[in-house]
Amino acid sequence: MNIITFYKCSGVFIIMVALGFTISQIGISKIFNYPQILRSSTDVILDKFYEGGVRLKFFWLCFAVSSLMLIPLSAIFYEILNRSDTPYLIVGSAFGIASGIFYVLGLMRWIFLADSLSKEYTNKNISADKKETIEVVFKAFHIYCGNSIGETMGFICMGIWISITGISMLGGFIIPAVIGIGFIICGIGIAIGPSEWLGFKIANKINKLAMKILMVLLVIVSIRLIIL
């Protein structure tokens, strides 16, 4: 594969990842009222998840697969942007791979655990004790896999990766420097997301806005690579 073909294939892959993230999150938001519902009580979350049915599980799976694609995406950006003056890019790529792993670990609880627990929880014949047990189990995984792994480690690692990737764009010729600046700003916005749990309430909104802008920037980068 020559370099031009690699760029074009990379562009197609990047736009598919961006669309996968965007479409899956739109679907989850519409059906499940995500991410606002994450601040609701366990009974509300599990009831809403059960009501979502197959469609909701499909979008969660798409979200998880899109997150997993951050791993090859990190390698692609490294291959495109790696130069003699960007030795730090390997560090960014390592954080990108880590973010993909952390996101998937956090998201998989919805595809399997929440599916199983919601079916039992909504059973009309379930006892009060079993309901309480399910709530404890769900809360434990929700805090550990969701808040700790997905929304903390995932966001921090992705933010660092995107910022470093943006810095490496500034001295190159393939991707315009203005896109690199956008990546840096988005990376910072994504990384501060977990500070919501420290009392910085607006951090969540900044994080979500940064993610949306990043998806637009990824589409622009993909188009740039395709038309080279």
Sequence and secondary structure as in RCSB ss.txt:
>XXXX:A:sequence
MNIITFYKCSGVFIIMVALGFTISQIGISKIFNYPQILRSSTDVILDKFYEGGVRLKFFWLCFAVSSLMLIPLSA
IFYEILNRSDTPYLIVGSAFGIASGIFYVLGLMRWIFLADSLSKEYTNKNISADKKETIEVVFKAFHIYCGNSIG
ETMGFICMGIWISITGISMLGGFIIPAVIGIGFIICGIGIAIGPSEWLGFKIANKINKLAMKILMVLLVIVSIRL
IIL
>XXXX:A:secstr
  HHHHHHHHHHHHHHHHHHHHHHHHHHHHHH TTGGGGS HHHHHHHHHHHHHHHHHHHHHHHHHHHTHHHHHH
HHHHHH  TT TTHHHHHHHHHHHHHHHHHHHHIIIIIIHHHHHHHT TT  HHHHHHHHHHHHHHIIIIIIIII
IIIIHHHHHHHHHHHHHHHTT SSS HHHHHHHHHHHHHHHTGGGGGGT TTHHHHHHHHHHHHHHHHHHHHHHH
HT 
